[in-house]
Amino acid sequence: MDGTGDQHAKNVFGLKAYAASEADTLSIDGKKRRTFHYLSQPKLMEKHIKHGVKDSAAETLRIHFEWIAAEKKIIIGHCGKHLDF
């Protein structure tokens, strides 16, 4: 809310836990998997918080979200397993 941006988020969540974007190699299908609808509008949500790196829903969590500044809201598009690239 105070406009400090992604660097502040990295400081809060940790460098390994927060990612402002996906890898440059994100495929078209990967972008589709990270596109969610909010108020009937598609939103690509590359920002995410991550815990774990295994291909296991029990040991890995990804939360893809977007900050809607005008509404002062964080919207969550996905909370669950790692999404394929």
PyMOL Python script that loads the backbone (N, CA, C, O; Angstrom):
from pymol import cmd

cmd.read_pdbstr("""\
ATOM      1  N   MET A   1       0.810  -1.200   0.000  1.00  0.00           N
ATOM      2  CA  MET A   1       0.000   0.000   0.000  1.00  0.00           C
ATOM      3  C   MET A   1       0.849   1.258   0.000  1.00  0.00           C
ATOM      4  O   MET A   1       0.418   2.300  -0.494  1.00  0.00           O
ATOM      5  N   ASP A   2       2.066   1.169   0.556  1.00  0.00           N
ATOM      6  CA  ASP A   2       2.888   2.376   0.636  1.00  0.00           C
ATOM      7  C   ASP A   2       3.776   2.570  -0.587  1.00  0.00           C
ATOM      8  O   ASP A   2       4.585   3.496  -0.625  1.00  0.00           O
ATOM      9  N   GLY A   3       3.630   1.701  -1.587  1.00  0.00           N
ATOM     10  CA  GLY A   3       4.350   1.879  -2.840  1.00  0.00           C
ATOM     11  C   GLY A   3       5.793   1.430  -2.822  1.00  0.00           C
ATOM     12  O   GLY A   3       6.552   1.772  -3.729  1.00  0.00           O
ATOM     13  N   THR A   4       6.197   0.667  -1.810  1.00  0.00           N
ATOM     14  CA  THR A   4       7.598   0.258  -1.733  1.00  0.00           C
ATOM     15  C   THR A   4       7.946  -0.860  -2.709  1.00  0.00           C
ATOM     16  O   THR A   4       9.125  -1.039  -3.017  1.00  0.00           O
ATOM     17  N   GLY A   5       6.997  -1.600  -3.197  1.00  0.00           N
ATOM     18  CA  GLY A   5       7.219  -2.531  -4.286  1.00  0.00           C
ATOM     19  C   GLY A   5       7.803  -3.883  -3.931  1.00  0.00           C
ATOM     20  O   GLY A   5       7.787  -4.325  -2.782  1.00  0.00           O
ATOM     21  N   ASP A   6       8.324  -4.526  -4.981  1.00  0.00           N
ATOM     22  CA  ASP A   6       8.773  -5.905  -4.891  1.00  0.00           C
ATOM     23  C   ASP A   6       9.969  -6.103  -3.966  1.00  0.00           C
ATOM     24  O   ASP A   6      10.059  -7.131  -3.295  1.00  0.00           O
ATOM     25  N   GLN A   7      10.872  -5.159  -3.916  1.00  0.00           N
ATOM     26  CA  GLN A   7      12.034  -5.320  -3.045  1.00  0.00           C
ATOM     27  C   GLN A   7      11.605  -5.415  -1.586  1.00  0.00           C
ATOM     28  O   GLN A   7      12.162  -6.199  -0.817  1.00  0.00           O
ATOM     29  N   HIS A   8      10.618  -4.616  -1.211  1.00  0.00           N
ATOM     30  CA  HIS A   8      10.104  -4.686   0.163  1.00  0.00           C
ATOM     31  C   HIS A   8       9.473  -6.055   0.420  1.00  0.00           C
ATOM     32  O   HIS A   8       9.650  -6.628   1.495  1.00  0.00           O
ATOM     33  N   ALA A   9       8.744  -6.576  -0.554  1.00  0.00           N
ATOM     34  CA  ALA A   9       8.133  -7.905  -0.412  1.00  0.00           C
ATOM     35  C   ALA A   9       9.208  -8.968  -0.215  1.00  0.00           C
ATOM     36  O   ALA A   9       9.037  -9.877   0.598  1.00  0.00           O
ATOM     37  N   LYS A  10      10.309  -8.864  -0.948  1.00  0.00           N
ATOM     38  CA  LYS A  10      11.416  -9.821  -0.785  1.00  0.00           C
ATOM     39  C   LYS A  10      12.008  -9.731   0.622  1.00  0.00           C
ATOM     40  O   LYS A  10      12.392 -10.744   1.207  1.00  0.00           O
ATOM     41  N   ASN A  11      12.079  -8.520   1.155  1.00  0.00           N
ATOM     42  CA  ASN A  11      12.590  -8.352   2.513  1.00  0.00           C
ATOM     43  C   ASN A  11      11.647  -8.953   3.548  1.00  0.00           C
ATOM     44  O   ASN A  11      12.096  -9.515   4.547  1.00  0.00           O
ATOM     45  N   VAL A  12      10.348  -8.838   3.314  1.00  0.00           N
ATOM     46  CA  VAL A  12       9.356  -9.357   4.253  1.00  0.00           C
ATOM     47  C   VAL A  12       9.279 -10.883   4.189  1.00  0.00           C
ATOM     48  O   VAL A  12       9.340 -11.555   5.219  1.00  0.00           O
ATOM     49  N   PHE A  13       9.145 -11.423   2.986  1.00  0.00           N
ATOM     50  CA  PHE A  13       8.933 -12.865   2.825  1.00  0.00           C
ATOM     51  C   PHE A  13      10.231 -13.656   2.678  1.00  0.00           C
ATOM     52  O   PHE A  13      10.244 -14.867   2.900  1.00  0.00           O
ATOM     53  N   GLY A  14      11.303 -12.995   2.312  1.00  0.00           N
ATOM     54  CA  GLY A  14      12.574 -13.668   2.083  1.00  0.00           C
ATOM     55  C   GLY A  14      12.855 -13.786   0.598  1.00  0.00           C
ATOM     56  O   GLY A  14      11.941 -13.942  -0.211  1.00  0.00           O
ATOM     57  N   LEU A  15      14.123 -13.709   0.253  1.00  0.00           N
ATOM     58  CA  LEU A  15      14.516 -13.742  -1.161  1.00  0.00           C
ATOM     59  C   LEU A  15      14.082 -15.019  -1.861  1.00  0.00           C
ATOM     60  O   LEU A  15      13.734 -14.991  -3.041  1.00  0.00           O
ATOM     61  N   LYS A  16      14.099 -16.134  -1.150  1.00  0.00           N
ATOM     62  CA  LYS A  16      13.745 -17.414  -1.777  1.00  0.00           C
ATOM     63  C   LYS A  16      12.237 -17.681  -1.765  1.00  0.00           C
ATOM     64  O   LYS A  16      11.756 -18.534  -2.510  1.00  0.00           O
ATOM     65  N   ALA A  17      11.499 -16.968  -0.937  1.00  0.00           N
ATOM     66  CA  ALA A  17      10.073 -17.245  -0.805  1.00  0.00           C
ATOM     67  C   ALA A  17       9.188 -16.405  -1.724  1.00  0.00           C
ATOM     68  O   ALA A  17       8.078 -16.818  -2.056  1.00  0.00           O
ATOM     69  N   TYR A  18       9.667 -15.234  -2.135  1.00  0.00           N
ATOM     70  CA  TYR A  18       8.834 -14.347  -2.959  1.00  0.00           C
ATOM     71  C   TYR A  18       9.447 -14.199  -4.346  1.00  0.00           C
ATOM     72  O   TYR A  18      10.656 -14.022  -4.491  1.00  0.00           O
ATOM     73  N   ALA A  19       8.599 -14.275  -5.351  1.00  0.00           N
ATOM     74  CA  ALA A  19       9.035 -14.033  -6.729  1.00  0.00           C
ATOM     75  C   ALA A  19       8.057 -13.068  -7.380  1.00  0.00           C
ATOM     76  O   ALA A  19       6.846 -13.291  -7.371  1.00  0.00           O
ATOM     77  N   ALA A  20       8.594 -11.995  -7.945  1.00  0.00           N
ATOM     78  CA  ALA A  20       7.759 -10.989  -8.606  1.00  0.00           C
ATOM     79  C   ALA A  20       7.314 -11.442  -9.982  1.00  0.00           C
ATOM     80  O   ALA A  20       6.319 -10.948 -10.514  1.00  0.00           O
ATOM     81  N   SER A  21       8.053 -12.390 -10.564  1.00  0.00           N
ATOM     82  CA  SER A  21       7.698 -12.885 -11.894  1.00  0.00           C
ATOM     83  C   SER A  21       8.200 -14.311 -12.040  1.00  0.00           C
ATOM     84  O   SER A  21       8.931 -14.822 -11.192  1.00  0.00           O
ATOM     85  N   GLU A  22       7.798 -14.932 -13.118  1.00  0.00           N
ATOM     86  CA  GLU A  22       8.242 -16.289 -13.420  1.00  0.00           C
ATOM     87  C   GLU A  22       9.525 -16.223 -14.244  1.00  0.00           C
ATOM     88  O   GLU A  22       9.983 -15.148 -14.631  1.00  0.00           O
ATOM     89  N   ALA A  23      10.080 -17.379 -14.496  1.00  0.00           N
ATOM     90  CA  ALA A  23      11.275 -17.470 -15.331  1.00  0.00           C
ATOM     91  C   ALA A  23      10.973 -16.955 -16.735  1.00  0.00           C
ATOM     92  O   ALA A  23       9.830 -16.985 -17.192  1.00  0.00           O
ATOM     93  N   ASP A  24      12.010 -16.489 -17.402  1.00  0.00           N
ATOM     94  CA  ASP A  24      11.851 -15.985 -18.772  1.00  0.00           C
ATOM     95  C   ASP A  24      11.355 -17.065 -19.721  1.00  0.00           C
ATOM     96  O   ASP A  24      10.848 -16.752 -20.798  1.00  0.00           O
ATOM     97  N   THR A  25      11.491 -18.318 -19.347  1.00  0.00           N
ATOM     98  CA  THR A  25      11.132 -19.436 -20.219  1.00  0.00           C
ATOM     99  C   THR A  25       9.679 -19.886 -20.041  1.00  0.00           C
ATOM    100  O   THR A  25       9.330 -21.000 -20.431  1.00  0.00           O
ATOM    101  N   LEU A  26       8.844 -19.053 -19.470  1.00  0.00           N
ATOM    102  CA  LEU A  26       7.442 -19.415 -19.261  1.00  0.00           C
ATOM    103  C   LEU A  26       6.748 -19.601 -20.603  1.00  0.00           C
ATOM    104  O   LEU A  26       6.729 -18.692 -21.433  1.00  0.00           O
ATOM    105  N   SER A  27       6.182 -20.777 -20.807  1.00  0.00           N
ATOM    106  CA  SER A  27       5.529 -21.098 -22.075  1.00  0.00           C
ATOM    107  C   SER A  27       4.170 -20.412 -22.196  1.00  0.00           C
ATOM    108  O   SER A  27       3.668 -19.823 -21.239  1.00  0.00           O
ATOM    109  N   ILE A  28       3.602 -20.497 -23.360  1.00  0.00           N
ATOM    110  CA  ILE A  28       2.255 -19.958 -23.581  1.00  0.00           C
ATOM    111  C   ILE A  28       1.260 -20.683 -22.679  1.00  0.00           C
ATOM    112  O   ILE A  28       0.390 -20.058 -22.072  1.00  0.00           O
ATOM    113  N   ASP A  29       1.395 -22.008 -22.596  1.00  0.00           N
ATOM    114  CA  ASP A  29       0.512 -22.774 -21.702  1.00  0.00           C
ATOM    115  C   ASP A  29       0.750 -22.396 -20.238  1.00  0.00           C
ATOM    116  O   ASP A  29      -0.187 -22.338 -19.441  1.00  0.00           O
ATOM    117  N   GLY A  30       2.020 -22.140 -19.894  1.00  0.00           N
ATOM    118  CA  GLY A  30       2.342 -21.709 -18.541  1.00  0.00           C
ATOM    119  C   GLY A  30       1.675 -20.388 -18.200  1.00  0.00           C
ATOM    120  O   GLY A  30       1.189 -20.205 -17.084  1.00  0.00           O
ATOM    121  N   LYS A  31       1.649 -19.470 -19.154  1.00  0.00           N
ATOM    122  CA  LYS A  31       0.956 -18.192 -18.942  1.00  0.00           C
ATOM    123  C   LYS A  31      -0.545 -18.412 -18.780  1.00  0.00           C
ATOM    124  O   LYS A  31      -1.187 -17.753 -17.962  1.00  0.00           O
ATOM    125  N   LYS A  32      -1.101 -19.332 -19.555  1.00  0.00           N
ATOM    126  CA  LYS A  32      -2.535 -19.638 -19.424  1.00  0.00           C
ATOM    127  C   LYS A  32      -2.842 -20.197 -18.038  1.00  0.00           C
ATOM    128  O   LYS A  32      -3.867 -19.864 -17.443  1.00  0.00           O
ATOM    129  N   ARG A  33      -1.941 -21.061 -17.518  1.00  0.00           N
ATOM    130  CA  ARG A  33      -2.148 -21.642 -16.189  1.00  0.00           C
ATOM    131  C   ARG A  33      -2.059 -20.587 -15.092  1.00  0.00           C
ATOM    132  O   ARG A  33      -2.590 -20.785 -13.999  1.00  0.00           O
ATOM    133  N   ARG A  34      -1.401 -19.480 -15.368  1.00  0.00           N
ATOM    134  CA  ARG A  34      -1.245 -18.413 -14.387  1.00  0.00           C
ATOM    135  C   ARG A  34      -2.182 -17.232 -14.641  1.00  0.00           C
ATOM    136  O   ARG A  34      -2.042 -16.179 -14.020  1.00  0.00           O
ATOM    137  N   THR A  35      -3.113 -17.408 -15.532  1.00  0.00           N
ATOM    138  CA  THR A  35      -4.107 -16.375 -15.824  1.00  0.00           C
ATOM    139  C   THR A  35      -5.418 -16.759 -15.158  1.00  0.00           C
ATOM    140  O   THR A  35      -5.981 -17.822 -15.420  1.00  0.00           O
ATOM    141  N   PHE A  36      -5.886 -15.885 -14.304  1.00  0.00           N
ATOM    142  CA  PHE A  36      -7.103 -16.121 -13.536  1.00  0.00           C
ATOM    143  C   PHE A  36      -8.041 -14.946 -13.774  1.00  0.00           C
ATOM    144  O   PHE A  36      -7.615 -13.891 -14.242  1.00  0.00           O
ATOM    145  N   HIS A  37      -9.296 -15.127 -13.458  1.00  0.00           N
ATOM    146  CA  HIS A  37     -10.275 -14.064 -13.703  1.00  0.00           C
ATOM    147  C   HIS A  37     -10.649 -13.365 -12.404  1.00  0.00           C
ATOM    148  O   HIS A  37     -10.902 -13.995 -11.377  1.00  0.00           O
ATOM    149  N   TYR A  38     -10.673 -12.045 -12.490  1.00  0.00           N
ATOM    150  CA  TYR A  38     -11.127 -11.208 -11.383  1.00  0.00           C
ATOM    151  C   TYR A  38     -12.098 -10.196 -11.971  1.00  0.00           C
ATOM    152  O   TYR A  38     -11.746  -9.443 -12.879  1.00  0.00           O
ATOM    153  N   LEU A  39     -13.311 -10.180 -11.455  1.00  0.00           N
ATOM    154  CA  LEU A  39     -14.379  -9.329 -11.973  1.00  0.00           C
ATOM    155  C   LEU A  39     -14.526  -9.525 -13.487  1.00  0.00           C
ATOM    156  O   LEU A  39     -14.646  -8.563 -14.245  1.00  0.00           O
ATOM    157  N   SER A  40     -14.513 -10.773 -13.897  1.00  0.00           N
ATOM    158  CA  SER A  40     -14.680 -11.201 -15.294  1.00  0.00           C
ATOM    159  C   SER A  40     -13.545 -10.761 -16.218  1.00  0.00           C
ATOM    160  O   SER A  40     -13.680 -10.854 -17.438  1.00  0.00           O
ATOM    161  N   GLN A  41     -12.455 -10.293 -15.672  1.00  0.00           N
ATOM    162  CA  GLN A  41     -11.311  -9.870 -16.477  1.00  0.00           C
ATOM    163  C   GLN A  41     -10.131 -10.811 -16.236  1.00  0.00           C
ATOM    164  O   GLN A  41      -9.825 -11.137 -15.089  1.00  0.00           O
ATOM    165  N   PRO A  42      -9.465 -11.251 -17.308  1.00  0.00           N
ATOM    166  CA  PRO A  42      -8.291 -12.108 -17.119  1.00  0.00           C
ATOM    167  C   PRO A  42      -7.121 -11.320 -16.542  1.00  0.00           C
ATOM    168  O   PRO A  42      -6.857 -10.189 -16.949  1.00  0.00           O
ATOM    169  N   LYS A  43      -6.429 -11.932 -15.593  1.00  0.00           N
ATOM    170  CA  LYS A  43      -5.256 -11.310 -14.966  1.00  0.00           C
ATOM    171  C   LYS A  43      -4.141 -12.340 -14.922  1.00  0.00           C
ATOM    172  O   LYS A  43      -4.291 -13.403 -14.320  1.00  0.00           O
ATOM    173  N   LEU A  44      -3.022 -12.024 -15.563  1.00  0.00           N
ATOM    174  CA  LEU A  44      -1.842 -12.869 -15.473  1.00  0.00           C
ATOM    175  C   LEU A  44      -1.207 -12.619 -14.108  1.00  0.00           C
ATOM    176  O   LEU A  44      -0.827 -11.494 -13.785  1.00  0.00           O
ATOM    177  N   MET A  45      -1.097 -13.676 -13.318  1.00  0.00           N
ATOM    178  CA  MET A  45      -0.561 -13.545 -11.961  1.00  0.00           C
ATOM    179  C   MET A  45       0.754 -14.304 -11.859  1.00  0.00           C
ATOM    180  O   MET A  45       0.783 -15.489 -11.528  1.00  0.00           O
ATOM    181  N   GLU A  46       1.830 -13.602 -12.147  1.00  0.00           N
ATOM    182  CA  GLU A  46       3.161 -14.205 -12.040  1.00  0.00           C
ATOM    183  C   GLU A  46       3.751 -14.027 -10.646  1.00  0.00           C
ATOM    184  O   GLU A  46       4.593 -14.826 -10.234  1.00  0.00           O
ATOM    185  N   LYS A  47       3.333 -13.003  -9.914  1.00  0.00           N
ATOM    186  CA  LYS A  47       3.825 -12.819  -8.546  1.00  0.00           C
ATOM    187  C   LYS A  47       3.387 -14.026  -7.722  1.00  0.00           C
ATOM    188  O   LYS A  47       2.240 -14.466  -7.798  1.00  0.00           O
ATOM    189  N   HIS A  48       4.318 -14.549  -6.938  1.00  0.00           N
ATOM    190  CA  HIS A  48       3.939 -15.670  -6.095  1.00  0.00           C
ATOM    191  C   HIS A  48       4.844 -15.807  -4.889  1.00  0.00           C
ATOM    192  O   HIS A  48       5.993 -15.366  -4.874  1.00  0.00           O
ATOM    193  N   ILE A  49       4.273 -16.435  -3.887  1.00  0.00           N
ATOM    194  CA  ILE A  49       5.006 -16.826  -2.688  1.00  0.00           C
ATOM    195  C   ILE A  49       5.142 -18.329  -2.777  1.00  0.00           C
ATOM    196  O   ILE A  49       4.199 -19.027  -3.151  1.00  0.00           O
ATOM    197  N   LYS A  50       6.317 -18.828  -2.435  1.00  0.00           N
ATOM    198  CA  LYS A  50       6.569 -20.255  -2.595  1.00  0.00           C
ATOM    199  C   LYS A  50       7.194 -20.854  -1.340  1.00  0.00           C
ATOM    200  O   LYS A  50       7.958 -20.215  -0.617  1.00  0.00           O
ATOM    201  N   HIS A  51       6.834 -22.091  -1.125  1.00  0.00           N
ATOM    202  CA  HIS A  51       7.424 -22.875  -0.038  1.00  0.00           C
ATOM    203  C   HIS A  51       7.677 -24.265  -0.579  1.00  0.00           C
ATOM    204  O   HIS A  51       6.748 -24.935  -1.030  1.00  0.00           O
ATOM    205  N   GLY A  52       8.902 -24.698  -0.541  1.00  0.00           N
ATOM    206  CA  GLY A  52       9.269 -26.028  -1.022  1.00  0.00           C
ATOM    207  C   GLY A  52       9.502 -26.052  -2.521  1.00  0.00           C
ATOM    208  O   GLY A  52       9.046 -25.175  -3.255  1.00  0.00           O
ATOM    209  N   VAL A  53      10.231 -27.085  -2.964  1.00  0.00           N
ATOM    210  CA  VAL A  53      10.536 -27.223  -4.389  1.00  0.00           C
ATOM    211  C   VAL A  53      10.219 -28.616  -4.933  1.00  0.00           C
ATOM    212  O   VAL A  53      10.386 -28.862  -6.127  1.00  0.00           O
ATOM    213  N   LYS A  54       9.774 -29.511  -4.087  1.00  0.00           N
ATOM    214  CA  LYS A  54       9.482 -30.865  -4.543  1.00  0.00           C
ATOM    215  C   LYS A  54       8.174 -30.895  -5.327  1.00  0.00           C
ATOM    216  O   LYS A  54       7.315 -30.029  -5.162  1.00  0.00           O
ATOM    217  N   ASP A  55       8.039 -31.900  -6.175  1.00  0.00           N
ATOM    218  CA  ASP A  55       6.802 -32.084  -6.933  1.00  0.00           C
ATOM    219  C   ASP A  55       5.816 -32.867  -6.070  1.00  0.00           C
ATOM    220  O   ASP A  55       5.414 -33.981  -6.408  1.00  0.00           O
ATOM    221  N   SER A  56       5.441 -32.260  -4.955  1.00  0.00           N
ATOM    222  CA  SER A  56       4.585 -32.912  -3.975  1.00  0.00           C
ATOM    223  C   SER A  56       3.657 -31.875  -3.362  1.00  0.00           C
ATOM    224  O   SER A  56       4.114 -30.871  -2.815  1.00  0.00           O
ATOM    225  N   ALA A  57       2.367 -32.116  -3.451  1.00  0.00           N
ATOM    226  CA  ALA A  57       1.401 -31.183  -2.877  1.00  0.00           C
ATOM    227  C   ALA A  57       1.534 -31.117  -1.353  1.00  0.00           C
ATOM    228  O   ALA A  57       1.171 -30.114  -0.738  1.00  0.00           O
ATOM    229  N   ALA A  58       2.056 -32.185  -0.749  1.00  0.00           N
ATOM    230  CA  ALA A  58       2.227 -32.215   0.701  1.00  0.00           C
ATOM    231  C   ALA A  58       3.425 -31.385   1.162  1.00  0.00           C
ATOM    232  O   ALA A  58       3.466 -30.957   2.315  1.00  0.00           O
ATOM    233  N   GLU A  59       4.407 -31.151   0.274  1.00  0.00           N
ATOM    234  CA  GLU A  59       5.640 -30.476   0.675  1.00  0.00           C
ATOM    235  C   GLU A  59       5.914 -29.176  -0.080  1.00  0.00           C
ATOM    236  O   GLU A  59       6.929 -28.521   0.158  1.00  0.00           O
ATOM    237  N   THR A  60       5.016 -28.804  -0.985  1.00  0.00           N
ATOM    238  CA  THR A  60       5.234 -27.618  -1.805  1.00  0.00           C
ATOM    239  C   THR A  60       3.946 -26.800  -1.871  1.00  0.00           C
ATOM    240  O   THR A  60       2.847 -27.348  -1.956  1.00  0.00           O
ATOM    241  N   LEU A  61       4.106 -25.490  -1.829  1.00  0.00           N
ATOM    242  CA  LEU A  61       2.951 -24.595  -1.912  1.00  0.00           C
ATOM    243  C   LEU A  61       3.310 -23.389  -2.766  1.00  0.00           C
ATOM    244  O   LEU A  61       4.397 -22.827  -2.634  1.00  0.00           O
ATOM    245  N   ARG A  62       2.398 -22.996  -3.637  1.00  0.00           N
ATOM    246  CA  ARG A  62       2.534 -21.775  -4.424  1.00  0.00           C
ATOM    247  C   ARG A  62       1.255 -20.963  -4.251  1.00  0.00           C
ATOM    248  O   ARG A  62       0.148 -21.494  -4.341  1.00  0.00           O
ATOM    249  N   ILE A  63       1.425 -19.670  -4.002  1.00  0.00           N
ATOM    250  CA  ILE A  63       0.283 -18.752  -3.913  1.00  0.00           C
ATOM    251  C   ILE A  63       0.522 -17.667  -4.950  1.00  0.00           C
ATOM    252  O   ILE A  63       1.379 -16.802  -4.767  1.00  0.00           O
ATOM    253  N   HIS A  64      -0.234 -17.714  -6.037  1.00  0.00           N
ATOM    254  CA  HIS A  64      -0.136 -16.708  -7.099  1.00  0.00           C
ATOM    255  C   HIS A  64      -1.165 -15.621  -6.811  1.00  0.00           C
ATOM    256  O   HIS A  64      -2.324 -15.907  -6.511  1.00  0.00           O
ATOM    257  N   PHE A  65      -0.719 -14.368  -6.909  1.00  0.00           N
ATOM    258  CA  PHE A  65      -1.590 -13.267  -6.517  1.00  0.00           C
ATOM    259  C   PHE A  65      -1.273 -12.010  -7.325  1.00  0.00           C
ATOM    260  O   PHE A  65      -0.296 -11.954  -8.071  1.00  0.00           O
ATOM    261  N   GLU A  66      -2.116 -11.025  -7.155  1.00  0.00           N
ATOM    262  CA  GLU A  66      -1.896  -9.711  -7.764  1.00  0.00           C
ATOM    263  C   GLU A  66      -2.413  -8.650  -6.797  1.00  0.00           C
ATOM    264  O   GLU A  66      -3.435  -8.838  -6.138  1.00  0.00           O
ATOM    265  N   TRP A  67      -1.703  -7.553  -6.727  1.00  0.00           N
ATOM    266  CA  TRP A  67      -2.106  -6.404  -5.918  1.00  0.00           C
ATOM    267  C   TRP A  67      -2.926  -5.479  -6.793  1.00  0.00           C
ATOM    268  O   TRP A  67      -2.459  -5.039  -7.844  1.00  0.00           O
ATOM    269  N   ILE A  68      -4.153  -5.176  -6.368  1.00  0.00           N
ATOM    270  CA  ILE A  68      -5.023  -4.242  -7.073  1.00  0.00           C
ATOM    271  C   ILE A  68      -4.992  -2.934  -6.267  1.00  0.00           C
ATOM    272  O   ILE A  68      -5.761  -2.752  -5.323  1.00  0.00           O
ATOM    273  N   ALA A  69      -4.096  -2.040  -6.657  1.00  0.00           N
ATOM    274  CA  ALA A  69      -3.842  -0.823  -5.881  1.00  0.00           C
ATOM    275  C   ALA A  69      -5.090   0.052  -5.737  1.00  0.00           C
ATOM    276  O   ALA A  69      -5.354   0.590  -4.661  1.00  0.00           O
ATOM    277  N   ALA A  70      -5.846   0.189  -6.808  1.00  0.00           N
ATOM    278  CA  ALA A  70      -7.025   1.063  -6.764  1.00  0.00           C
ATOM    279  C   ALA A  70      -8.053   0.584  -5.740  1.00  0.00           C
ATOM    280  O   ALA A  70      -8.807   1.386  -5.189  1.00  0.00           O
ATOM    281  N   GLU A  71      -8.082  -0.722  -5.488  1.00  0.00           N
ATOM    282  CA  GLU A  71      -9.039  -1.287  -4.531  1.00  0.00           C
ATOM    283  C   GLU A  71      -8.395  -1.628  -3.190  1.00  0.00           C
ATOM    284  O   GLU A  71      -9.074  -2.034  -2.247  1.00  0.00           O
ATOM    285  N   LYS A  72      -7.071  -1.455  -3.118  1.00  0.00           N
ATOM    286  CA  LYS A  72      -6.310  -1.837  -1.926  1.00  0.00           C
ATOM    287  C   LYS A  72      -6.601  -3.287  -1.537  1.00  0.00           C
ATOM    288  O   LYS A  72      -6.895  -3.600  -0.383  1.00  0.00           O
ATOM    289  N   LYS A  73      -6.507  -4.173  -2.560  1.00  0.00           N
ATOM    290  CA  LYS A  73      -6.789  -5.591  -2.361  1.00  0.00           C
ATOM    291  C   LYS A  73      -5.683  -6.446  -2.948  1.00  0.00           C
ATOM    292  O   LYS A  73      -5.072  -6.108  -3.962  1.00  0.00           O
ATOM    293  N   ILE A  74      -5.451  -7.542  -2.293  1.00  0.00           N
ATOM    294  CA  ILE A  74      -4.640  -8.612  -2.868  1.00  0.00           C
ATOM    295  C   ILE A  74      -5.621  -9.683  -3.300  1.00  0.00           C
ATOM    296  O   ILE A  74      -6.420 -10.166  -2.498  1.00  0.00           O
ATOM    297  N   ILE A  75      -5.557 -10.053  -4.570  1.00  0.00           N
ATOM    298  CA  ILE A  75      -6.419 -11.126  -5.057  1.00  0.00           C
ATOM    299  C   ILE A  75      -5.547 -12.354  -5.280  1.00  0.00           C
ATOM    300  O   ILE A  75      -4.428 -12.257  -5.783  1.00  0.00           O
ATOM    301  N   ILE A  76      -6.069 -13.490  -4.903  1.00  0.00           N
ATOM    302  CA  ILE A  76      -5.340 -14.757  -5.028  1.00  0.00           C
ATOM    303  C   ILE A  76      -5.959 -15.554  -6.161  1.00  0.00           C
ATOM    304  O   ILE A  76      -7.157 -15.835  -6.170  1.00  0.00           O
ATOM    305  N   GLY A  77      -5.110 -15.912  -7.118  1.00  0.00           N
ATOM    306  CA  GLY A  77      -5.580 -16.701  -8.254  1.00  0.00           C
ATOM    307  C   GLY A  77      -5.394 -18.183  -8.041  1.00  0.00           C
ATOM    308  O   GLY A  77      -6.197 -18.988  -8.514  1.00  0.00           O
ATOM    309  N   HIS A  78      -4.335 -18.557  -7.327  1.00  0.00           N
ATOM    310  CA  HIS A  78      -4.030 -19.975  -7.124  1.00  0.00           C
ATOM    311  C   HIS A  78      -3.349 -20.155  -5.786  1.00  0.00           C
ATOM    312  O   HIS A  78      -2.462 -19.384  -5.420  1.00  0.00           O
ATOM    313  N   CYS A  79      -3.760 -21.166  -5.065  1.00  0.00           N
ATOM    314  CA  CYS A  79      -3.109 -21.563  -3.831  1.00  0.00           C
ATOM    315  C   CYS A  79      -3.068 -23.079  -3.851  1.00  0.00           C
ATOM    316  O   CYS A  79      -4.089 -23.743  -3.668  1.00  0.00           O
ATOM    317  N   GLY A  80      -1.867 -23.625  -4.076  1.00  0.00           N
ATOM    318  CA  GLY A  80      -1.766 -25.082  -4.154  1.00  0.00           C
ATOM    319  C   GLY A  80      -0.428 -25.509  -4.713  1.00  0.00           C
ATOM    320  O   GLY A  80       0.605 -24.903  -4.428  1.00  0.00           O
ATOM    321  N   LYS A  81      -0.458 -26.553  -5.506  1.00  0.00           N
ATOM    322  CA  LYS A  81       0.777 -27.137  -6.019  1.00  0.00           C
ATOM    323  C   LYS A  81       1.470 -26.214  -7.020  1.00  0.00           C
ATOM    324  O   LYS A  81       0.888 -25.252  -7.523  1.00  0.00           O
ATOM    325  N   HIS A  82       2.717 -26.539  -7.285  1.00  0.00           N
ATOM    326  CA  HIS A  82       3.501 -25.793  -8.260  1.00  0.00           C
ATOM    327  C   HIS A  82       2.831 -25.930  -9.626  1.00  0.00           C
ATOM    328  O   HIS A  82       2.433 -27.028 -10.015  1.00  0.00           O
ATOM    329  N   LEU A  83       2.707 -24.822 -10.353  1.00  0.00           N
ATOM    330  CA  LEU A  83       2.127 -24.850 -11.690  1.00  0.00           C
ATOM    331  C   LEU A  83       3.232 -25.097 -12.714  1.00  0.00           C
ATOM    332  O   LEU A  83       4.301 -24.491 -12.625  1.00  0.00           O
ATOM    333  N   ASP A  84       2.992 -25.962 -13.666  1.00  0.00           N
ATOM    334  CA  ASP A  84       3.984 -26.244 -14.702  1.00  0.00           C
ATOM    335  C   ASP A  84       4.301 -24.987 -15.495  1.00  0.00           C
ATOM    336  O   ASP A  84       3.472 -24.087 -15.629  1.00  0.00           O
ATOM    337  N   PHE A  85       5.529 -24.947 -16.022  1.00  0.00           N
ATOM    338  CA  PHE A  85       5.965 -23.822 -16.825  1.00  0.00           C
ATOM    339  C   PHE A  85       5.435 -23.961 -18.231  1.00  0.00           C
ATOM    340  O   PHE A  85       5.694 -23.104 -19.076  1.00  0.00           O
TER     341      PHE A  85
END
""", "prot")
cmd.dss("prot")
cmd.show_as("cartoon", "prot")
cmd.util.cbc("prot")
cmd.orient("prot")
